[in-house]
Amino acid sequence: MIKKAYIGVDLGGTNTKIAIVDDRGSIIARSMIPTQAMRPAENVVEDIANEAKRLKKEAEQKEYKIYSLGIGIPGLIDWNRGICLLLPNFPNKWKHIPIKEWLEEKLSLPVAVINDVRAITLAEKRFGSGKDVKSLILMAIGTGIGGGVVIDGNLYIGKDGSAGELGHIIVEPGGIKCGCGNRGCLESYASGPSIVAQALRSLVQQNDTMIRDMIKGDLNLVTPKIIADAAVAGDEIAKDIIKQSGFYIGVALSSACVVVNPEMIIIGGGVAQAGRLLFESIANSLKENLHMVPVSTIQFTETELGMDAGVIGTATWSKEKLIKGEIILDSE
């Protein structure tokens, strides 16, 4: 009996994850390859295609038939044409790269392109923390801050795919200049780099913090995890940094909740590993800043699928686009 499956690709600046995912969101084969993002985009896509072919053969030996491929892009995309418009964190920026076209030519499969955090949101809705609710907001806090929105059980992307860019909600009008060109965006106050910048400022100012001993004086070793560990150990400066970040995240989520009125808020990403203190700070900020929607009616939780969410979400996105007839090979 032939079983249906789909390829999910999670493109990252350091590594790219590739997996074969079945109808139930289970991974039946997986791989991770170095992206080597400094190379031309053609070479990166070639490597992805070759590894996808290898996994496809592996799945076919288990009597699975592969129907489509989805790829998550950590940047701006033309959703309809499957073109990568800009990858701001890649060395050569990947401007106007026809990634859908290239992958379809190499794999002879229909390809769907999606923003990486929107893919995580879809995965958590279909198979993770959000599977039992109809509306949710997901925020992923890492090097940047991304997000996604589910309304009436389906991923909501807006007219051009930008719905859910929670990192660019203004939390300090006229504040710090953001990479997007605006001022005061959440990403400038609560992302991984902004948290590290706050710690570095305290270290340079010779403030009393155990972070200095933890890094043995090497400022290059300051990471969000180091700051979180210091906060858990009781360091007051580290605790203040985490609490301040949580406050700003809560401010942004308060604005999003007034618009979406979600049943659930899901927090993920590397910075979310700061744990209880961060979550408590976010919850307190929500209570302080959200009055039009009863905070007590919103479930507040973490991502369930972990590092697999990206490939599960991209594969599922391609499956759903295929079912709707929205992706199809020209030769079909």
Order of alpha helices (4+ residues) and beta strands (2+ residues): beta-beta-beta-alpha-beta-beta-beta-alpha-beta-alpha-beta-beta-beta-alpha-alpha-alpha-alpha-alpha-beta-alpha-beta-alpha
